[in-house]
Amino acid sequence: MLEINEVRIKKINRGKFLGYASILIENSLVVDGIELHEGEKGRYIYMPLNPKMKKSRRNSTYPINNETREQILQLVSDKYDEETEE
């Protein structure tokens, strides 16, 4: 399991787009530009895009398995909910 030390949220709330997140992994690596969206089946995330490949929507960073994707989604959603309550 990935050690995520910090999650930051920038709320946008534009339709189904809820905002951007950044995560700090093992106090060594920051992944910035994770998009949080609300869909018909619940929340989901888009990982950051490779700026050279925006037309084909290729991610520059991505989890290699569903367990890691779900972990990131849960932490980002929890942080979003926490900041919405304030």
Secondary structure, DSSP 8 states (H G I E B T S, - for coil): ---EEEEEEEEEEETTEEEEEEEEETTTEEEEEEEEEEETTEEEEE--B-GGGGGGT-BSS--SSHHHHHHHHHHHHHHHHHHHH-
